Amino acid sequence: MVVAIIAIPAWLKSRDRREMQQTLRTAIEKGQALPPEVIDALSQDAAKTVPSAARDLRVGVIWLAVAVGIAAAGWGLSYADGDSEIFYVMGGLCAIPGFIGLAFIILSFFNKNKG
């Protein structure tokens, strides 16, 4: 499921780029000049944007929410089962996204791009 969430948007974006390139090739082969707006749009799409502090903060909060969700699931499973071992396992598992989220939040304070 997670693979589908990541792979499908990447595949759709790749397909759109391939179709755009085919359209541009056809236009060039027919001798049509490309407008400057199209060239600007293509170069703008290729340029990587620097992550902002607000984006880092948002990503960090999302990762922390995932960690809290995993911890809550562990608590719920241990409560329903009566075995506290699953809570410790899920607690250890939630540490991974929790620390990733914490790192993003810390990075947001050190990021010079505040926009």
N, C-alpha and C positions, 0 to 999 in steps of 0.2 A: 504494500500500500504506500509506504513512504517512497519507494522507488518510483511509483507512478506519479506521485505528487511532484517529484523533482524532474523526472524524465519527460513527462508530457509537455510542460511549458517549454522546456529546452528544445524538444522536437518541433513544436509549433513555431517557435522563433526561428529555428533553422530552416524550416519549410518556407516561412515568409521571406527570409533573406534569399533563398534559392529562387523563389518566384520573382523577387525584385531584380535579382541579377539577370535572370532570363529576359525580363521585360526590357532592361537597359541594353542588353546585348542585341535584342531585336531592333530597338530604336537606333542604336549605333550602326548596325548593319544596313538599315534602310536610309542612312545618311542624315538622320535627324540630330540636331544639336541638343545637348543636354542643357536645360536651364540652370542658372547658377543656384537657384533654390534647391534643386535636386542634389547638386554636388555638396552644398552646405549641409543638407540633411543627412547625406551619407557620411560625411566626415564627422558630423556631430554625433552620430550614432556610434561611430567607431571609437571616439574619445572616451576614455575612462574618467568617470567622475570621482573625485576624492570624497570619501565618506565624511559626513558632517558629524558634529558632536551629538546633534539631536537624533540622527540615525543610529549612532552607536548606543545611545541611551534607550531608544525604542527596542533595538535588538536585545540589549541586556535585560530589559524588563520582560520581554517575551520569553527569553531563556529561563529567567527566574520563575516565571509563571509555569513553565513546563516542569521545572524542578518541584514546585509546590504541588502541581497536579500528580506527579509520580509519588511524592511523599503521601499525599492524601489517599491515593489508590492503595498504597502499602498499608496505611492505617486502617482503611476500610476492609481490606482483605484480612488483616490480622484480627480485627474486631469480629468479623463474620466467622472466621475459622477458629478463633480462640488461641491461635499459635502466634507468638510474638516474633518468631524467627523471620517470617516474611516481611515484617515491618523493617527489620534491620537490613535485609537484602534490598528492599526497595529504597530505603534511606541511603544506602551506599550507592545505589544506581542513580538516585536523584542528585547526588553530589556532582556528577559530571556536568549536566546542564546548569546546575546551580553555580559552579565555579566559572563556567563559560560566560554566564550572564553577569556574574560579578566582575569578570575581566572586562567585558564590554562597557559596563557602567564606569569602571575606573578609567578606561580609555576615553570615555566621553569627556571626562574632566581634563584630560591632558591633550585632547584634540584641539589644534589651533584653528581649524575650520569650524567656527561656531554656527555657520549658516545652516 
